[in-house]
Each structure stands twice: as C-alpha cells, then as structure tokens.
Amino acid sequence: MTADQILGDFNPHPVSQDYFLNGAVSAFQPKQGYRAGMDAVFLASAVRPKPGEHVLEAGMGVGVPSLCLAHRMPKILITGIEQSQFYSQLAQKNIMENNCNGRVQVICADFHVAIRGGGVLAEQLEGFDHAFANPPFYDEDRGSQSSLDLRRAARNMPAKDLLYWVKALTALVRPGGTVTLIHRPEHLHSLLTACGRTLGNVQIAPLYPRVGASASRIIFQATKGSGAPLKLLQGLVLHSEDNQYTAGADRILRHADAFPW
C-alpha cells in the first residue's frame, strides 16, 4: 500500500513515507514542496535537553526534527508550532505513527502572531528549557522562486525576519535555556546581531560537504543569559572522498548520536 493510499482523503497533495535514523523514524511528507532531509537530523542532534525538560520547535513542518529528537531523548516533552494546516496534520499523523503521543504535540498556528497577540496560546508558548528551528533559508526578494506554494512558504522569507525568529525563540526559553538553529553561513552576521545582550555562549559549528569545501551549513546555538564568549568550533565533514558519509556524520544520521559540541 502506498503512502497516498494510507492517508486517503486526508491528503490534498501527493506524499511519500520516508525514513530517518536508519529507519527508526518514519515521516509522511509531500512529494513536492519542502521536504525534510539531512538538515532536520543534524538540527535534532544539536539540541541537548535533560530528561524531563520541555522543548519547543518553531516551524515544525511534518515533525522530522522533533521526532528524531524524541527518539534520542525519550524522556522529554516537545511542543511544535506550525502555521500550515496541511503540514501540521501530517505532523500529527507522524507523531502517531512513531508512537510519540503524549511526548510530542503540534499546535497549528503562526508562532509570530501567537507571541505578539498574547492570550492563552501565548501563555502556552513560554518557559521552555530549549527552543530550536530550521528557519527559511532564502530571502523573498532574491533568487528564483518556486511555483509550489508549500516550498515557497517553507524556504523563503525577508532577511530581516531571521532576527525576529531568534528574538522570538529567545523570549520563549527560560534563563539558562538554549536556542539552536541550522542555517546558511552567509546569514551568520544576522544571527549574531539578533543575540544582542540576551544570548551568550554562542557556539558555531560549520558543516562541510567534504574536505577542502566551504561550509554549506552552520549549526548555531546560544544560551539565554550567559556571559560566556563565542566559540567557533571545528565542525564536521559530511562526506569522504568516495562520497560516503564520514564516521562522524554516519553516527548522527544513522545512529542518532548527539552532535559533538
């Protein structure tokens, strides 16, 4: 039975069922539009909660980062917020398929609006121990635009909004909590600017496609209220010369290891 047949009338777009962490996590996601991949797994690996802590994912999509984190850390609670009704429905389906009911939940809402608007939802979205996100990578006014609404919404936003993502996530975590993102290296200046005086102990880990290549991604983590200085870490090379995963990348992508901060 195909993924489309499993979902039936629930699904307005063709979907596939994909697998992560060597098959330990499965996820229904659109065949076209934004699809979770390697970035989602690396993001999840970089969050370091303790048992019993409550973690927020903003822009949850179909839930892959949260489900990967829940697999590695089964004794935490995760709340995801996702503005797309279709993606949030898929996330809920994926939560059920991965037996994460009670440990992972999704709220269908625009978290920017929810925070600004106050009220009951805003009260739910505060006091987290950690927050993480994979924000859209591309500026709305630069580069080519996809004709697919799902992909465009997930991949594009004005450059100034990245600062708001960081500030909003910071507002939602308790002092001593962390904010973790995966992004493109050229946006590092915006990420650092958004830290202001509120986030410290900034750690930046580049991800290199192969030895000698420029970093294609950075993992960015900072701690609310910390005065510790910035650390630029060695990072991780993803592929060897024969285009296989390096040992470090393999441990994260297939065996659910935590990122080696």
C-alpha positions in Angstrom: 0.0 0.0 0.0 1.4 3.4 -1.0 1.6 6.4 1.4 -1.2 8.1 -0.6 -3.4 5.1 -0.1 -2.7 5.0 3.6 -3.6 8.7 4.1 -6.6 8.5 1.7 -8.8 11.6 1.6 -6.8 13.2 4.4 -4.1 14.3 1.9 -4.6 17.0 -0.7 -1.1 16.7 -2.1 0.8 13.5 -3.2 3.0 12.3 -0.3 5.7 9.7 0.3 6.7 7.9 3.5 10.4 8.5 4.2 12.7 7.1 6.9 15.4 8.6 9.1 17.9 7.4 11.6 18.3 4.1 9.8 14.6 3.5 9.8 13.9 4.3 13.4 11.8 7.4 12.5 9.3 7.5 9.6 7.5 10.5 8.2 4.9 11.2 5.7 5.8 14.3 3.7 4.8 15.9 0.4 6.5 14.6 -2.7 6.8 18.2 -4.0 7.3 21.3 -1.9 9.6 21.4 1.2 10.9 18.0 2.3 12.8 17.3 5.4 16.2 15.8 4.9 19.7 15.8 6.4 19.4 19.3 7.9 16.5 18.1 10.0 18.5 15.3 11.5 21.5 17.5 12.2 19.3 20.1 13.9 17.8 17.5 16.2 21.2 16.1 17.1 22.4 19.5 18.2 19.7 20.1 20.9 20.8 18.9 24.3 17.9 18.6 26.7 17.9 16.7 30.0 15.2 14.2 30.9 12.0 15.9 32.0 12.7 19.1 30.1 10.2 20.8 27.7 11.5 21.8 24.2 9.9 24.0 21.5 10.3 23.5 17.8 9.2 26.6 15.7 8.2 25.9 12.1 7.7 22.2 12.8 6.9 21.1 9.3 5.9 17.4 9.2 7.8 16.9 12.5 11.0 15.2 11.5 13.4 17.1 13.8 11.1 16.7 16.8 10.6 13.0 16.1 14.4 12.5 15.7 15.0 14.3 19.0 12.2 12.3 20.7 13.9 9.1 19.5 17.2 10.1 21.0 15.7 11.6 24.2 12.5 9.7 25.0 12.0 11.3 28.5 11.5 14.9 27.3 8.4 16.8 26.1 8.3 18.5 22.8 5.8 21.1 21.5 6.0 22.1 17.8 4.2 25.0 16.3 3.4 25.0 12.5 1.4 27.5 10.6 0.5 25.3 7.6 -2.6 23.2 8.3 -1.5 20.6 5.9 2.0 20.2 7.4 0.6 20.2 11.0 -1.9 17.5 10.0 1.0 15.4 8.6 3.0 16.1 11.7 0.2 14.8 13.9 -0.1 11.7 11.7 3.7 11.2 12.0 3.5 11.6 15.8 1.0 8.8 16.0 2.9 6.6 13.5 6.1 6.9 15.6 4.3 6.2 18.9 5.1 9.7 20.3 1.6 10.7 21.5 2.0 12.3 24.9 5.6 13.2 24.3 5.3 15.3 21.1 2.5 17.6 20.2 1.8 20.1 17.4 0.0 23.4 17.5 -1.3 24.7 14.2 -0.6 28.5 14.4 1.7 31.2 13.3 4.0 31.5 16.3 5.0 35.1 15.4 1.3 36.1 15.6 0.7 34.0 18.7 3.5 35.6 20.6 2.5 39.2 19.6 -1.2 38.6 20.3 -1.0 37.3 23.8 -3.8 35.2 25.2 -4.0 31.6 26.1 -1.8 30.4 23.2 0.9 32.8 24.1 0.9 31.6 27.6 1.4 28.0 26.4 4.4 29.2 24.4 6.7 30.3 27.2 9.1 28.9 29.8 10.7 26.3 27.6 14.0 24.8 28.5 15.2 24.8 24.9 13.9 26.1 21.5 15.1 25.1 18.1 14.2 25.8 14.4 15.2 25.4 10.8 14.1 28.8 9.5 13.6 29.5 5.8 17.0 30.0 4.2 16.3 32.3 1.3 15.3 36.0 1.1 11.9 36.6 -0.6 13.3 39.3 -2.8 16.4 37.4 -4.0 16.9 34.4 -6.2 14.4 32.2 -8.1 11.1 31.5 -6.6 9.4 28.1 -6.6 6.0 27.8 -8.2 4.9 25.5 -5.4 3.3 27.3 -2.5 4.4 24.7 0.0 8.0 25.0 -1.0 7.9 28.8 -1.2 6.3 29.2 2.2 8.9 26.9 3.9 12.0 28.2 2.1 11.6 32.0 1.7 11.2 35.0 4.0 12.5 38.5 4.2 16.1 38.6 5.5 15.0 40.9 8.4 12.7 38.2 9.7 15.6 35.9 10.7 16.4 38.4 13.5 12.8 38.1 14.7 13.0 34.3 14.7 16.0 34.4 17.0 14.5 37.1 19.3 11.1 35.2 19.4 12.8 31.9 20.3 14.9 33.6 22.9 11.8 35.1 24.5 10.2 31.7 24.8 13.1 30.0 26.7 13.9 30.3 30.4 17.2 31.8 31.6 19.9 29.2 31.0 17.9 27.7 28.1 19.3 27.3 24.6 18.3 28.5 21.2 19.5 26.3 18.3 19.2 26.8 14.6 20.7 25.4 11.4 21.2 27.9 8.6 23.4 29.1 5.8 26.8 30.6 6.6 26.1 33.9 4.9 23.4 34.6 7.5 25.8 34.3 10.4 26.0 38.1 10.8 22.2 38.3 11.2 22.2 35.5 13.8 24.9 37.2 15.8 23.2 40.6 15.6 20.0 39.0 16.9 21.8 37.8 20.0 22.1 41.3 21.4 22.9 41.2 25.1 20.4 38.4 25.8 22.2 35.4 24.3 25.7 34.4 25.1 27.9 31.3 25.0 27.4 31.3 21.2 28.7 28.1 19.6 29.0 27.9 15.8 29.7 24.5 14.1 30.2 24.5 10.3 29.1 21.6 8.3 31.4 20.9 5.3 30.2 18.8 2.3 33.7 17.3 2.0 37.4 18.1 2.9 38.5 21.4 1.4 35.0 22.6 0.6 33.4 25.7 2.1 30.8 25.1 4.8 27.3 24.7 3.3 25.5 25.0 6.7 26.2 26.2 10.2 24.7 24.9 13.4 24.2 27.9 15.7 23.5 27.5 19.4 23.4 30.2 22.2 22.4 30.3 25.8 20.0 32.8 27.3 21.6 35.0 30.0 25.1 33.5 29.5 28.1 35.7 29.5 30.5 33.1 28.1 32.4 34.1 24.9 31.7 32.9 21.4 33.2 29.6 20.2 33.9 28.8 16.6 34.1 25.0 16.6 35.9 22.6 14.2 32.6 21.4 12.8 32.0 18.3 10.8 32.9 17.0 7.4 30.0 15.1 5.9 31.4 13.1 3.0 34.6 11.2 2.4 36.5 11.2 -0.9 34.4 8.2 -2.1 31.2 10.2 -1.4 30.3 8.0 1.6 29.3 9.6 4.9 32.2 10.2 7.3 32.2 8.2 10.5 31.0 11.3 12.5 28.2 12.1 10.1 27.1 8.4 10.0 26.8 8.3 13.7 24.4 11.2 13.7 22.4 10.4 10.5 22.1 6.7 11.1 22.7 6.0 14.7 21.0 9.1 16.4 24.2 10.3 18.1 24.2 13.7 19.6 26.2 16.4 17.8 29.7 16.6 19.2 29.7 20.1 20.6 
